[in-house]
Amino acid sequence: MRELNAVEAEARKPESQSGSIIRQGMVLLVLYLVLRIVTYYINRENFSVVETNPVGDALHFCKLTMC
């Protein structure tokens, strides 16, 4: 019986944690975007551009600062 349990234990594969890594990455991305959008809204009068759509401009600002 011990041999059977040992074989079963060896046959089990460790569970993948890629789901938690993806979830963590998504949470960090959302947090980054929220913080950058807030930063844009607080400082938008200091930018010398023609504002078209505040949300679109804020997301563009996020994209530029991320790279």
N, CA, C and O of each residue as an XYZ file, in Angstrom:
268
protein
N       0.822     -1.197      0.000
C       0.000      0.000      0.000
C       0.865      1.260      0.000
O       0.533      2.253     -0.646
N       1.994      1.204      0.744
C       2.883      2.355      0.778
C       3.455      2.655     -0.606
O       3.597      3.814     -0.997
N       3.774      1.607     -1.327
C       4.336      1.794     -2.661
C       3.329      2.460     -3.590
O       3.703      3.298     -4.411
N       2.063      2.097     -3.469
C       1.018      2.691     -4.290
C       0.867      4.175     -3.964
O       0.733      4.994     -4.873
N       0.886      4.527     -2.690
C       0.787      5.933     -2.294
C       1.996      6.723     -2.771
O       1.866      7.878     -3.175
N       3.177      6.100     -2.726
C       4.387      6.782     -3.185
C       4.321      7.042     -4.688
O       4.720      8.110     -5.152
N       3.819      6.072     -5.448
C       3.695      6.236     -6.893
C       2.674      7.317     -7.217
O       2.897      8.115     -8.127
N       1.568      7.363     -6.498
C       0.543      8.383     -6.726
C       1.075      9.764     -6.382
O       0.775     10.732     -7.080
N       1.858      9.869     -5.321
C       2.420     11.156     -4.928
C       3.395     11.664     -5.990
O       3.431     12.861     -6.275
N       4.177     10.771     -6.571
C       5.118     11.168     -7.608
C       4.398     11.552     -8.898
O       4.873     12.410     -9.642
N       3.269     10.930     -9.164
C       2.539     11.176    -10.406
C       1.824     12.517    -10.398
O       1.552     13.072    -11.463
N       1.512     13.051     -9.221
C       0.811     14.330     -9.139
C       1.737     15.455     -9.574
O       2.906     15.499     -9.192
N       1.210     16.340    -10.359
C       1.979     17.490    -10.826
C       1.621     18.687     -9.954
O       0.489     18.786     -9.480
N       2.552     19.583     -9.739
C       2.218     20.793     -8.972
C       1.243     21.656     -9.756
O       1.291     21.716    -10.985
N       0.371     22.311     -9.038
C      -0.627     23.156     -9.687
C       0.036     24.421    -10.230
O       0.926     24.992     -9.600
N      -0.400     24.835    -11.372
C       0.140     26.030    -12.003
C      -0.412     27.269    -11.306
O      -1.580     27.312    -10.918
N       0.435     28.263    -11.155
C      -0.001     29.503    -10.527
C      -0.086     30.629    -11.547
O      -0.060     31.804    -11.181
N      -0.186     30.281    -12.804
C      -0.240     31.325    -13.826
C      -1.505     32.171    -13.688
O      -1.495     33.351    -14.040
N      -2.584     31.592    -13.187
C      -3.813     32.362    -12.988
C      -3.609     33.481    -11.995
O      -4.100     34.591    -12.200
N      -2.888     33.205    -10.916
C      -2.672     34.246     -9.918
C      -1.697     35.299    -10.432
O      -1.810     36.469    -10.065
N      -0.748     34.911    -11.269
C       0.184     35.882    -11.840
C      -0.558     36.813    -12.794
O      -0.331     38.023    -12.788
N      -1.432     36.257    -13.599
C      -2.224     37.072    -14.523
C      -3.145     38.002    -13.747
O      -3.274     39.180    -14.080
N      -3.780     37.473    -12.720
C      -4.675     38.299    -11.888
C      -3.887     39.432    -11.233
O      -4.352     40.571    -11.201
N      -2.708     39.129    -10.713
C      -1.888     40.149    -10.081
C      -1.453     41.205    -11.099
O      -1.445     42.396    -10.790
N      -1.096     40.779    -12.291
C      -0.723     41.727    -13.336
C      -1.871     42.645    -13.725
O      -1.678     43.843    -13.933
N      -3.062     42.077    -13.819
C      -4.237     42.888    -14.165
C      -4.545     43.903    -13.060
O      -4.862     45.058    -13.344
N      -4.451     43.472    -11.811
C      -4.705     44.383    -10.686
C      -3.692     45.516    -10.697
O      -4.061     46.674    -10.500
N      -2.423     45.202    -10.925
C      -1.399     46.238    -10.962
C      -1.598     47.181    -12.144
O      -1.364     48.383    -12.017
N      -2.022     46.660    -13.286
C      -2.289     47.513    -14.445
C      -3.444     48.470    -14.168
O      -3.355     49.658    -14.476
N      -4.515     47.961    -13.592
C      -5.661     48.817    -13.265
C      -5.259     49.876    -12.242
O      -5.647     51.038    -12.364
N      -4.489     49.480    -11.242
C      -4.024     50.436    -10.234
C      -3.159     51.513    -10.878
O      -3.303     52.696    -10.568
N      -2.264     51.109    -11.770
C      -1.418     52.068    -12.478
C      -2.262     53.046    -13.289
O      -2.043     54.256    -13.232
N      -3.227     52.521    -14.043
C      -4.065     53.390    -14.872
C      -4.868     54.365    -14.024
O      -4.981     55.541    -14.372
N      -5.423     53.894    -12.921
C      -6.208     54.774    -12.047
C      -5.327     55.887    -11.479
O      -5.722     57.053    -11.471
N      -4.142     55.528    -11.007
C      -3.252     56.545    -10.444
C      -2.815     57.560    -11.495
O      -2.729     58.752    -11.201
N      -2.540     57.107    -12.713
C      -2.129     58.026    -13.765
C      -3.281     58.911    -14.231
O      -3.068     60.082    -14.543
N      -4.472     58.380    -14.282
C      -5.629     59.199    -14.670
C      -5.877     60.273    -13.627
O      -6.155     61.421    -13.976
N      -5.782     59.919    -12.353
C      -5.940     60.910    -11.277
C      -4.847     61.971    -11.382
O      -5.117     63.160    -11.219
N      -3.617     61.544    -11.652
C      -2.507     62.489    -11.816
C      -2.774     63.436    -12.975
O      -2.505     64.633    -12.875
N      -3.298     62.911    -14.070
C      -3.600     63.747    -15.221
C      -4.680     64.776    -14.877
O      -4.555     65.954    -15.213
N      -5.734     64.321    -14.207
C      -6.820     65.249    -13.881
C      -6.376     66.334    -12.914
O      -6.838     67.472    -13.000
N      -5.486     65.992    -11.997
C      -5.016     66.997    -11.045
C      -4.147     68.036    -11.739
O      -4.214     69.219    -11.405
N      -3.342     67.615    -12.692
C      -2.370     68.505    -13.342
C      -2.738     68.899    -14.764
O      -1.874     69.395    -15.487
N      -3.953     68.706    -15.191
C      -4.267     68.935    -16.604
C      -4.153     70.397    -17.021
O      -3.956     70.664    -18.207
N      -4.268     71.349    -16.112
C      -4.105     72.750    -16.507
C      -2.635     73.093    -16.769
O      -2.344     74.126    -17.371
N      -1.714     72.243    -16.328
C      -0.283     72.481    -16.560
C       0.193     71.958    -17.915
O       1.333     72.217    -18.297
N      -0.646     71.233    -18.646
C      -0.289     70.736    -19.972
C      -0.711     71.761    -21.015
O      -1.782     72.360    -20.913
N       0.147     71.959    -22.030
C      -0.165     72.941    -23.070
C      -0.607     72.224    -24.347
O       0.089     72.255    -25.363
N      -1.764     71.583    -24.280
C      -2.326     70.889    -25.432
C      -3.795     71.237    -25.557
O      -4.407     71.749    -24.619
N      -4.357     70.955    -26.728
C      -5.790     71.128    -26.922
C      -6.467     69.860    -26.413
O      -6.229     68.770    -26.933
N      -7.302     70.007    -25.404
C      -7.964     68.852    -24.809
C      -9.157     68.448    -25.664
O     -10.002     69.281    -25.991
N      -9.224     67.183    -26.022
C     -10.331     66.695    -26.843
C     -11.332     65.935    -25.982
O     -12.476     66.365    -25.834
N     -10.921     64.835    -25.427
C     -11.763     64.022    -24.559
C     -10.939     63.744    -23.302
O      -9.889     63.108    -23.392
N     -11.386     64.203    -22.141
C     -10.571     64.066    -20.928
C     -10.160     62.627    -20.618
O      -9.020     62.387    -20.220
N     -11.062     61.677    -20.792
C     -10.729     60.282    -20.494
C      -9.743     59.750    -21.526
O      -8.773     59.080    -21.169
N      -9.979     60.039    -22.791
C      -9.057     59.611    -23.838
C      -7.684     60.240    -23.670
O      -6.666     59.573    -23.853
N      -7.653     61.520    -23.324
C      -6.375     62.189    -23.091
C      -5.654     61.581    -21.886
O      -4.433     61.425    -21.906
N      -6.397     61.244    -20.850
C      -5.793     60.638    -19.661
C      -5.213     59.258    -19.979
O      -4.131     58.916    -19.502
N      -5.924     58.471    -20.780
C      -5.412     57.150    -21.156
C      -4.196     57.277    -22.071
O      -3.265     56.477    -21.981
N      -4.200     58.275    -22.947
C      -3.032     58.516    -23.802
C      -1.832     58.916    -22.948
O      -0.708     58.483    -23.204
N      -2.074     59.741    -21.938
C      -1.023     60.130    -20.997
C      -0.466     58.895    -20.291
O       0.746     58.790    -20.101
N      -1.331     57.960    -19.901
C      -0.897     56.719    -19.255
C      -0.012     55.913    -20.188
O       1.022     55.389    -19.776
N      -0.419     55.816    -21.444
C       0.357     55.045    -22.420
C       1.731     55.657    -22.621
O       2.726     54.937    -22.700
N       1.795     56.959    -22.702
C       3.079     57.615    -22.919
C       4.001     57.473    -21.718
O       5.204     57.279    -21.893
N       3.480     57.563    -20.528
C       4.322     57.462    -19.338
C       4.701     56.035    -19.021
O       5.656     55.809    -18.278
N       3.980     55.057    -19.561
C       4.300     53.655    -19.299
C       5.517     53.218    -20.108
O       6.302     52.389    -19.649
N       5.674     53.762    -21.292
C       6.774     53.321    -22.172
C       8.093     53.945    -21.824
O       9.099     53.667    -22.477
